[in-house]
Amino acid sequence: MSRTGRAGVGIIGAGNISNQYLKNLTTFPDVEVRFVADLDTERAATQAQAYGVPRSGTVAELLADDEIEVVVNLTVPSVHVEVAQQALAAGKHVWNEKPFALDRDSGQRLLDAARDAGLRVATAPDTFLGAGIQTALRLIGEGGIGTPHGALTLMQSAGPESWHPNPAFLFDIGAGPLFDIGPYYLTALVQIFGPIARVHAVTSRARTERVIGSGPLAGQTFPVNVPTHVATLLEFESGATAQSIFSFDSKLARTQFEVTGDDATLTVPDPNTFAGDLVITRGRDDVETRPSEGSAAGRGSGVVELVRAIRAGVPERASGDLAFHVLDVMQSVIEAGEARRPVEVASTVVVPPPLEVSWDPTEATL
């Protein structure tokens, strides 16, 4: 029997990222956070108390709660698929943190499990639902830069080990700059240009070990198991191209996202954020700054969009199909870097139209 009204939500994983989700989801009126679960039940209890969530405990206890309709899976990447499958088996929709999975096979199994169960398995990032990217999509769709045909994106930093208290998982399989930060950029690029058909890449790893720079583990070393610099050329089904760099090896921290059309180049806000100004460059002396319009409510917006899509019986925007395509692209990039040859991307995805500027997860609609 289909449900109506606001949706009960359970959080699995009480680590750093849970603060951002809990801060927002406990205030969005279309959802009700009912439970926080973690392997460390004391940590789960602390988070639940801090954000006024009524219950906390184990994953099994959360999954046994019939009032929880959507599980928000904030576990480490290596168990995203395992936890999501447990939630589907318990009859619950899933919102996964990125990446969707660590490889194509497990990602496809997760998609198949959701379809067989008649459930949804949506996935972060939801930043592309924010005002910054959505304003860019509306502007491009209205012909504001002419036909878009190319993009340049950069994400460079020295890596997260200087500030993250336990960063080893960010340099393990399923992370690194490509799998950790790449989904923000690649998801936004797919929204603009459509699905990616082919990739070329060069990958490298500057160091085999890194040092934790803060917190109780400061000074400890950990292994680097993935490329920490990825340079890629993306070819889209539409014929457009994009050059992208994802790096944890640069002392010069910077981000850039440019989309070039026939008439102008659009500088898009950082896709790892929900807002920011857009800059339209039509010539040396013709530069316009335009504020973004729409919601910038933050992480958890995609959970609300998922719930509203479930209630309306329409596809969610941050869908499992979109996340699987991005996963397929990232895996193809790694393969292209290892083989030093182009790799065809087998998957594809249908890109929905932009959100209405009035869309707002902070409003009560259910």
C-alpha positions in Angstrom: 0.0 0.0 0.0 1.4 3.4 -1.0 2.0 5.9 1.8 1.0 9.5 2.0 2.2 12.5 3.9 5.6 13.2 5.3 8.1 10.4 5.2 9.9 8.7 8.2 13.7 8.7 7.7 16.4 6.8 9.4 20.1 7.7 9.3 22.7 4.9 9.1 26.2 6.3 9.9 26.9 8.9 12.5 30.2 10.2 11.3 31.3 13.7 10.2 28.9 14.0 7.2 25.9 13.1 9.4 26.0 16.6 11.0 25.2 18.3 7.7 22.3 15.9 6.9 20.9 16.0 10.4 21.0 19.7 10.7 18.8 20.0 7.6 16.6 16.9 7.6 15.4 17.6 11.1 14.1 21.0 9.9 12.6 20.0 6.5 8.9 19.6 7.0 8.3 16.8 4.4 10.5 14.3 6.3 10.7 13.2 9.9 14.1 11.8 11.2 13.1 9.0 13.5 16.3 7.0 14.1 20.1 7.3 14.0 22.1 4.0 13.8 25.8 3.3 13.8 28.1 0.4 14.6 29.2 2.7 17.5 25.8 3.0 19.3 27.2 5.6 21.7 28.1 7.8 18.8 24.6 7.3 17.3 23.0 8.2 20.6 25.1 11.4 20.8 24.0 12.5 17.3 20.4 11.6 18.0 20.4 13.7 21.2 22.2 16.6 19.6 19.6 16.9 16.8 16.4 15.9 18.7 16.0 12.5 17.0 13.8 10.3 19.2 15.6 6.9 18.8 19.1 5.5 18.2 20.8 2.2 18.2 21.8 -0.6 15.8 21.2 -0.9 12.1 18.9 -3.9 12.7 16.8 -1.9 15.1 16.4 0.9 12.6 15.5 -1.5 9.8 12.8 -3.1 12.0 11.0 0.3 12.4 8.0 0.2 10.1 7.6 3.9 10.3 10.9 4.5 8.6 10.3 4.7 4.8 13.7 6.0 3.6 17.1 5.0 4.8 19.9 7.7 4.4 23.1 5.6 4.1 26.1 7.6 5.3 28.4 4.7 5.8 31.9 4.5 4.3 32.1 3.8 0.6 33.2 0.1 1.0 29.8 -0.8 2.5 27.4 1.5 0.6 26.0 -1.4 -1.4 25.8 -3.9 1.5 23.9 -1.5 3.7 21.7 -0.3 0.9 20.8 -3.9 0.0 19.9 -4.5 3.7 17.6 -1.5 3.6 15.9 -2.6 0.3 15.4 -6.1 1.8 13.6 -4.4 4.7 11.3 -2.7 2.3 12.8 0.8 2.5 13.8 3.3 -0.1 17.5 4.4 0.0 19.4 7.6 -0.2 23.1 6.7 -0.6 26.0 9.0 0.0 28.3 8.9 -3.0 29.8 6.9 -4.6 26.9 4.7 -5.6 29.2 1.6 -5.4 32.9 0.7 -5.8 32.5 -1.1 -9.1 30.0 -1.7 -12.0 29.0 -5.2 -11.0 27.9 -4.3 -7.4 26.3 -1.1 -8.6 24.2 -3.1 -11.2 23.2 -5.6 -8.5 22.0 -2.7 -6.4 19.9 -1.2 -9.2 18.5 -4.7 -9.9 17.6 -5.2 -6.3 15.8 -1.9 -6.1 13.8 -2.6 -9.3 12.9 -6.1 -8.2 11.6 -4.7 -4.9 9.8 -1.8 -6.5 11.9 0.6 -4.4 14.1 3.6 -5.1 17.9 3.9 -4.5 18.8 7.5 -5.1 22.3 8.8 -4.5 24.3 11.9 -3.7 25.4 14.4 -4.7 22.3 16.6 -4.4 24.3 19.8 -4.8 23.2 19.9 -8.4 19.6 20.5 -7.1 20.8 23.8 -5.5 20.5 27.3 -6.9 23.9 27.5 -8.4 23.8 24.5 -10.9 20.0 24.9 -11.5 20.4 28.5 -12.4 23.1 27.6 -14.8 20.9 24.9 -16.3 18.0 27.3 -16.8 20.3 29.9 -18.3 21.9 27.4 -20.8 18.5 26.0 -21.6 17.2 29.5 -22.5 20.1 30.0 -24.9 22.0 32.4 -22.6 25.4 31.3 -24.0 24.4 29.8 -27.3 24.8 26.1 -27.9 27.1 24.7 -25.2 30.0 22.6 -26.7 32.8 22.5 -24.2 33.8 22.7 -20.5 36.8 23.0 -18.3 36.7 21.9 -14.7 39.4 21.9 -12.0 39.5 20.6 -8.4 42.9 20.9 -6.9 44.0 20.7 -3.3 46.7 19.2 -1.0 44.2 16.6 0.2 41.9 16.2 3.1 44.4 14.7 5.6 45.3 18.1 7.0 41.8 18.6 8.4 40.0 15.3 8.5 40.5 13.4 11.8 40.4 10.0 10.2 41.1 10.4 6.4 42.5 7.0 5.5 39.3 5.9 3.8 39.5 9.0 1.5 42.6 7.5 0.0 41.3 3.9 -0.3 39.4 2.1 -3.1 36.2 4.0 -3.8 37.6 7.4 -2.8 40.6 9.5 -3.9 39.9 12.8 -5.7 38.0 11.1 -8.5 35.5 9.0 -6.5 35.3 11.5 -3.6 35.0 14.8 -5.5 34.4 13.7 -9.0 30.7 12.9 -8.6 29.9 16.6 -7.9 31.6 17.7 -11.2 30.6 14.7 -13.3 26.9 14.9 -12.2 26.8 18.6 -13.0 28.4 18.0 -16.4 25.9 15.3 -17.3 23.1 17.6 -16.4 24.5 20.2 -18.8 25.6 18.0 -21.7 23.9 14.7 -21.2 25.5 11.3 -20.9 29.2 10.7 -21.4 30.2 8.3 -24.2 34.0 8.0 -24.0 36.8 9.0 -21.7 40.6 9.5 -22.0 42.7 9.8 -18.9 46.1 10.1 -17.3 46.4 9.2 -13.6 49.2 9.3 -11.0 50.0 9.0 -7.3 52.5 11.5 -5.8 53.0 9.6 -2.5 52.4 6.1 -1.3 51.8 7.2 2.3 50.3 10.3 3.9 50.2 11.7 7.4 47.1 12.6 9.5 47.3 16.3 10.3 44.7 16.8 13.0 42.7 15.1 15.7 43.6 12.3 18.1 45.3 10.3 15.3 47.6 13.3 14.2 51.0 12.1 13.1 50.0 8.6 12.1 50.7 7.5 8.6 48.3 5.6 6.3 48.7 4.1 2.8 47.5 5.7 -0.4 45.8 3.1 -2.5 44.3 5.1 -5.4 45.4 7.7 -7.9 45.7 11.2 -6.3 45.9 13.1 -9.6 43.5 12.4 -12.4 43.4 14.3 -15.7 40.6 13.3 -18.1 39.0 14.3 -21.4 35.3 13.5 -21.6 33.4 13.0 -24.8 29.6 13.3 -24.5 27.0 11.6 -26.7 25.9 15.1 -27.8 29.4 15.7 -29.3 30.4 18.2 -26.6 33.7 17.7 -24.7 35.1 18.5 -21.3 38.6 18.6 -19.8 38.6 17.8 -16.0 41.4 17.6 -13.4 40.8 16.0 -9.9 43.8 16.3 -7.7 44.9 15.9 -4.0 48.5 16.7 -5.0 48.4 20.5 -5.4 49.5 23.0 -2.8 47.5 25.5 -4.8 43.9 24.9 -3.8 41.4 26.0 -6.4 38.2 25.0 -8.2 36.9 26.0 -11.6 33.9 25.2 -13.7 33.5 26.8 -17.1 31.0 26.0 -19.8 31.7 27.5 -23.3 29.0 28.1 -25.8 28.8 29.7 -29.2 28.1 33.1 -27.8 29.6 33.2 -24.3 31.5 31.3 -21.6 29.7 30.7 -18.4 31.6 30.4 -15.1 29.4 28.1 -12.9 29.6 28.0 -9.1 31.5 25.2 -7.4 29.4 22.1 -7.9 30.3 21.0 -4.4 28.2 23.8 -3.1 24.5 24.7 -3.5 24.7 28.4 -4.5 27.1 31.1 -5.8 27.2 33.7 -8.5 27.4 32.9 -12.2 29.7 34.9 -14.5 28.8 35.3 -18.2 31.8 36.4 -20.4 30.8 37.5 -23.9 34.0 39.4 -24.6 36.9 41.2 -22.9 34.8 44.1 -21.9 31.4 42.3 -21.7 31.3 40.4 -18.4 28.1 40.0 -16.4 27.8 38.6 -12.9 24.4 37.1 -12.2 23.3 35.8 -8.8 21.9 32.3 -8.6 18.1 31.8 -8.0 16.4 29.1 -6.1 17.0 26.9 -3.0 20.4 26.6 -1.4 19.1 24.7 1.6 22.0 22.2 1.6 22.6 18.5 1.9 19.5 16.5 2.4 17.6 18.4 -0.3 17.9 15.3 -2.5 16.2 13.2 0.2 13.2 15.6 0.1 13.2 15.6 -3.7 13.2 11.8 -3.6 10.3 11.7 -1.1 8.2 14.1 -3.2 8.9 12.1 -6.3 7.8 8.9 -4.6 4.6 10.5 -3.5 4.0 11.9 -7.0 4.9 8.6 -8.7 7.6 10.2 -10.9 11.3 9.6 -11.2 13.6 11.3 -8.7 16.3 13.5 -10.2 19.3 12.2 -8.2 18.4 8.7 -9.4 20.3 5.4 -9.1 20.5 5.4 -12.9 22.3 8.8 -12.9 24.6 7.6 -10.1 25.4 4.4 -11.9 26.3 6.3 -15.1 28.6 8.6 -13.1 30.1 5.4 -11.4 30.6 3.9 -14.9 32.3 7.0 -16.1 34.7 7.1 -13.1 35.5 3.4 -13.4 36.2 4.0 -17.1 38.5 6.9 -16.3 40.6 4.7 -14.0 40.7 2.0 -16.7 41.7 4.6 -19.3 44.5 5.9 -17.1 45.8 2.4 -16.4 45.7 1.3 -20.1 46.6 4.7 -21.6 43.9 4.4 -24.1 40.3 5.7 -24.5 37.5 3.7 -22.9 33.9 3.6 -24.1 31.2 4.2 -21.5 28.5 1.5 -21.9 25.8 3.1 -19.7 23.6 6.1 -20.5 21.0 8.1 -18.6 18.0 10.4 -19.4 18.5 13.9 -18.0 15.4 15.6 -16.5 14.6 19.3 -17.1 15.8 21.8 -14.5 13.8 22.4 -11.4 11.4 25.3 -11.2 13.0 28.2 -9.5 10.3 28.1 -6.8 11.3 24.5 -5.7 12.1 24.6 -2.0 12.8 21.7 0.4 12.1 23.9 3.4 8.4 24.2 2.4 5.7 21.7 3.6 4.1 20.1 0.5 3.0 16.6 1.7 
